[in-house]
Amino acid sequence: MFVIMQSDHLNLEESQAIDLILQADTNTSIIVDFDETLLLRNSTAEYLNSLRPGLVGFILLAMLKIIRPWRWLPKPFRGDKIRDWFLVVTPTILLPWTIFLWQQKAQKLAQNRANSALIAALNQNCHSPIIFASLGFNFIIKPILHHLPLTCV
């Protein structure tokens, strides 16, 4: 049995989903969507908002969105995932200090934008395996996960 709690496909009320998490046994994997569910924000968008200097980051992202280099790729490689890859990797290469600044921003996001009700339920059920699902980037998500008050992971 799988309990999937994903904000854009959630058919259950929040209280029902939390009840299912609390009732899950050791044979039940709990799959939690990271962005917009565990973290009440989109981690990739927050990372892009943390580019410094801000004006340079804004101009760089605007230029990428105008030029759209992902459209130059062969048809099977076009799409949102590749677009996000360009929008994250290019500024990270050109503004490499962003990765270091991200560590502080990630800690603040974990403290201020975490889904406390969901975290409390996950912490109460330490015997079920928890899987965090995301299409985001590990180097963006891991620092946030590190600072979340999850005791069972």
C-alpha positions in Angstrom: 0.0 0.0 0.0 1.2 3.5 -0.8 0.1 6.8 0.6 0.7 9.5 -1.9 0.4 13.0 -0.7 0.9 15.4 -3.6 -0.6 18.8 -3.6 -1.7 19.0 -7.2 -3.2 15.5 -7.3 -4.5 15.3 -3.8 -8.0 13.9 -3.6 -8.0 13.5 0.2 -8.5 16.1 2.8 -5.4 17.0 4.6 -6.7 15.4 7.8 -7.4 12.1 5.9 -3.9 12.0 4.4 -2.4 12.7 7.8 -4.5 9.9 9.4 -3.3 7.5 6.6 0.3 8.4 7.4 -0.2 7.8 11.1 -1.8 4.4 10.4 0.8 3.2 7.9 2.7 0.1 9.0 6.2 -1.1 8.3 5.1 -2.6 4.9 3.7 0.8 3.8 6.0 3.2 2.0 4.9 6.8 2.5 5.7 8.9 -0.6 5.6 12.7 0.0 5.8 15.3 -2.7 8.5 17.7 -1.7 7.6 21.0 -3.5 4.3 22.6 -2.5 3.5 19.8 0.0 6.4 19.2 2.4 7.9 22.5 1.6 5.1 25.0 1.1 7.0 26.6 -1.8 8.6 25.6 -5.0 12.3 24.9 -4.2 13.5 25.6 -7.7 11.8 29.0 -7.9 13.1 29.9 -4.4 16.6 29.0 -5.6 16.3 31.2 -8.7 15.0 34.0 -6.5 18.2 33.7 -4.4 20.5 34.5 -7.3 22.9 37.3 -6.3 23.3 40.0 -7.4 19.6 40.0 -8.0 19.5 42.3 -11.0 22.1 40.2 -12.8 20.2 37.0 -12.0 17.0 38.6 -13.2 18.5 39.7 -16.5 20.2 36.4 -17.0 16.9 34.5 -16.5 15.0 36.9 -18.7 17.6 36.5 -21.5 17.3 32.7 -21.2 13.5 32.9 -21.4 13.7 35.1 -24.4 16.4 33.0 -26.3 15.0 29.7 -25.1 18.0 27.5 -25.9 16.1 24.4 -24.9 14.1 24.9 -28.1 17.3 24.2 -30.1 17.5 20.7 -28.9 16.1 17.7 -30.8 12.4 17.2 -30.2 12.6 14.3 -27.6 14.8 16.6 -25.3 12.5 19.6 -25.3 10.1 20.4 -22.5 9.8 21.7 -19.0 12.4 19.5 -17.4 15.1 20.6 -19.9 13.9 24.2 -19.6 14.3 24.1 -15.8 17.8 22.5 -16.2 18.9 25.5 -18.4 17.3 28.0 -16.0 19.1 26.5 -13.0 22.4 25.3 -14.3 23.3 28.3 -16.4 23.0 30.9 -13.6 24.7 28.4 -11.2 27.7 28.2 -13.5 27.8 32.0 -14.1 27.0 33.0 -10.5 28.7 30.1 -8.6 28.5 31.7 -5.2 24.7 31.1 -5.3 25.3 27.6 -4.2 27.0 28.8 -1.0 24.4 31.5 -0.4 21.7 28.9 -0.9 22.7 27.0 2.3 21.5 30.0 4.4 18.3 30.5 2.3 17.6 26.8 2.6 17.8 26.9 6.3 15.4 29.8 6.5 13.0 28.1 4.1 13.0 24.9 6.2 12.2 27.0 9.3 9.6 29.2 7.8 7.9 27.4 5.0 7.7 23.7 6.1 4.4 21.9 6.4 4.4 21.5 10.2 1.3 19.3 10.3 2.8 16.9 7.7 6.2 16.8 9.5 4.5 16.1 12.8 2.6 13.2 11.3 5.8 11.8 9.7 7.7 12.1 13.0 4.9 10.2 14.8 5.3 7.2 12.4 9.0 6.3 12.4 8.5 2.7 11.4 7.3 3.3 7.8 9.8 4.1 5.1 9.4 7.7 3.8 10.2 8.6 0.2 10.5 12.2 -0.8 9.5 12.7 -4.4 10.5 15.6 -6.6 11.5 16.7 -10.1 13.7 19.2 -8.5 17.5 19.3 -8.2 19.3 17.4 -5.4 21.7 20.3 -4.6 18.6 22.5 -4.0 16.5 20.1 -2.1 19.0 18.3 0.2 20.0 21.5 2.2 16.3 22.1 2.9 15.7 18.5 3.9 18.7 18.7 6.2 17.2 21.6 8.1 13.6 20.2 8.4 12.7 19.0 11.9 12.3 15.4 10.6 13.4 13.0 13.3 12.6 9.7 11.6 14.5 10.1 8.4 
